[in-house]
């Protein structure tokens, strides 16, 4: 075993030891349960996501550590209940990876990543999953859920033959939305707006763009630009609520130029 792997295993063993000590001696750590940690884990996952999007690798390292702590914490609680320990967690995912990669550990041949994804979904069904979409958590944010469901459906062949079909579907859904805006109820308009979003997510998939990443990038740009407009208006002694449309546009164009 090389020196680097030895150091990695030593570091992980150190974390396991600290977790044992905290669980035994720290009043807060002793009280935690699966349920009490859940919302904290979700928060840590979002913090990792933000770090990944920012490109700050030092922050990514720190947030990965926070998330790893939660994994070790859950495994410790599982061990106390005689349900599972961190070794069983690691072995379970290792066995899954071997089973799901027959093109690496078996005789299956693949030509590209699309074949890999199709084999993955087929193997999941053989392993007893209730359905193609059963592995998509219902608590996912809606945009992420739409993307994952479309990925999984496409993985077994339920997909458009070309991007032209996706573009036509967007136009169709926009037409239906326009019709409901003119003639429908709030409920119908909401449904059609959802269909438009769903079609746009599919379009992003065909373009190999993660829709959540795209929207997150837009959100960050809007925040930077709007905060720059606020700062500029304040410097000019202008109250935001009193600005005319023309003044807003001027501030916006300046912010776009300065903030990108």
Rosetta blueprint (number, residue, H / E / L):
1 X L
2 X L
3 X H
4 X H
5 X H
6 X H
7 X H
8 X H
9 X H
10 X H
11 X H
12 X H
13 X H
14 X H
15 X H
16 X H
17 X H
18 X H
19 X H
20 X H
21 X H
22 X H
23 X H
24 X H
25 X H
26 X L
27 X H
28 X H
29 X H
30 X H
31 X H
32 X L
33 X L
34 X H
35 X H
36 X H
37 X H
38 X H
39 X H
40 X H
41 X H
42 X H
43 X H
44 X H
45 X H
46 X H
47 X H
48 X H
49 X H
50 X H
51 X H
52 X H
53 X H
54 X H
55 X L
56 X L
57 X H
58 X H
59 X H
60 X H
61 X H
62 X H
63 X H
64 X H
65 X H
66 X H
67 X H
68 X H
69 X H
70 X H
71 X H
72 X H
73 X H
74 X H
75 X H
76 X H
77 X H
78 X H
79 X H
80 X H
81 X L
82 X L
83 X L
84 X L
85 X L
86 X H
87 X H
88 X H
89 X H
90 X H
91 X H
92 X H
93 X H
94 X H
95 X H
96 X H
97 X H
98 X H
99 X H
100 X H
101 X L
102 X H
103 X H
104 X H
105 X H
106 X L
107 X L
108 X L
109 X L
110 X L
111 X L
112 X L
113 X H
114 X H
115 X H
116 X H
117 X H
118 X H
119 X H
120 X H
121 X H
122 X H
123 X H
124 X H
125 X H
126 X H
127 X L
128 X L
129 X L
130 X L
131 X L
132 X L
133 X L
134 X L
135 X L
136 X L
137 X L
138 X L
139 X L
140 X L
141 X L
142 X H
143 X H
144 X H
145 X H
146 X H
147 X H
148 X H
149 X H
150 X H
151 X H
152 X H
153 X H
154 X H
155 X H
156 X L
157 X L
158 X L
159 X L
160 X L
161 X L
162 X L
163 X H
164 X H
165 X H
166 X H
167 X H
168 X H
169 X H
170 X H
171 X H
172 X H
173 X H
174 X H
175 X H
176 X H
177 X H
178 X H
179 X H
180 X H
181 X H
182 X H
183 X H
184 X L
185 X L
186 X H
187 X H
188 X H
189 X H
190 X H
191 X H
192 X H
193 X H
194 X H
195 X H
196 X H
197 X H
198 X H
199 X H
200 X H
201 X H
202 X H
203 X H
204 X H
205 X H
206 X H
207 X L
208 X L
209 X L
210 X L
211 X H
212 X H
213 X H
214 X H
215 X H
216 X H
217 X H
218 X H
219 X H
220 X H
221 X H
222 X H
223 X H
224 X H
225 X H
226 X H
227 X H
228 X H
229 X H
230 X H
231 X H
232 X H
233 X H
234 X H
235 X H
236 X L
237 X L
238 X L
239 X L
240 X H
241 X H
242 X H
243 X L
244 X L
245 X H
246 X H
247 X H
248 X H
249 X H
250 X H
251 X H
252 X H
253 X H
254 X H
255 X H
256 X H
257 X H
258 X H
259 X H
260 X L
